[in-house]
Amino acid sequence: MVIDKLDFILYAQHGWADTGKAIASLAHRLATPKTLIVAPNLGFVNTWLQINPLIQAVEQIAIETNARYPDTPIRIVGHSMGGLIWLEVLNRHPEWWSRVESLVLVASPVGGADLARVLDPLSLGVGIARDLGKNRRGIAEAIAKEIPTLIIAGDFDNGSDGTIPIGSTKFRNAQFVLLPGLSHAIMRHHSDVATVIKDFWTSEKTLTDIPDPDLTDILIQRLQLVSGITDAHHRDFTKAQVCFTLENGISICTWKNPLGIDHVFVSCPEGKCLYSGFVGWLHSENLRQTLQEIERKFTKNS
């Protein structure tokens, strides 16, 4: 049945190892009486296989829905892999961008999920792992330049929401909110998440409100461009040793785990870890060359 004069279409997408029930409950917290909620259940088992069929399913639903309501604004909320699915859908349909009032990514591993990289280190296609380990920052940053975008991450164990490292949720051009104490699963429907989204929707922030990156931001962004790097949890930071210190007091630290996997950390002058990442054996040389480049350009003695 077609509903006249909708306030907006709200697409709410669940993620890996999930169904649409929890994210639909979050959508109902956000909806007005004249909101059309579209929260597809892609199937629990299907989320363990490959992401492409899931993207195609959501894309087809959106094509049909958008055609029925061609003048209705769109808002999107994706949890975990659901956010990745919508990044891919929007990347395929830039003609929709002008209609999208808001894109909200809740606990989405945009930079690639570290657990997925561990399970499929060579990207051979072990179930959904290769798809979840992919770095989609380029897509996300391009979209966020044109669509007001909010990132919501949880900090359950001082570095991640228990599943997704905080660092992997971040990218440029978007607003970022960190919610302490919230685990990955509970963020699908938690009231604090709904409050943050509503505040974002009612704020007067514009795309130009994103602050310019400082030296620390530039450094982290450069490390995230290293081929094969994946954002990691901060838990191993205490094992690392300082390689060099930048002109602003920021230090670059490294550590090689017992399997020979190279880790890199960025720490503030007070010794707090600001970023951590790792590369597999195939990409260790890429990381080494990048660290040499950073040291030449930014160290106190350069």
Protein Blocks (a to p, Z undefined) as FASTA:
>chain_A
ZZehifbdcdddddehiafklmmmmmmmmpcfkbccddddebjklmmmcfklmmmmmmmm
mmmmmmmmmmbccddddehjlmmmmmmmmmmmmmlmmmmmbdcdehiafkopfklmmmmm
nonogajllmmmpccklmmmmmmmmmccddddddfkopighlacfklmgcehiacdddeh
iafklmmmpfklmmmmmmmmmpcbdfklpccddfklmmmmmmmmpghiacddfklmmmpc
cfbdcfkopacdddddfkopacdddddfkopafbdcdddfklmmmmmmmmmmmmmmmmmk
ZZ
